[in-house]
């Protein structure tokens, strides 16, 4: 019985951590501007990224 309680506690904690990390990643990539990207969010910087020019061989 003790093992079942521990597993349930771990499952609840693990799910809570996954949700929290997911929310933080969404904020970090979609809402928080980064000075490295010229005050754009990583999502905006990625959307504005152009393909590098390839040299003719």
Secondary structure, DSSP 8 states (H G I E B T S, - for coil): -HHHHHHHHHHHHHHHHHHHHHHHHHHHHHTS-BGGGTSB-HHHHHHH---------
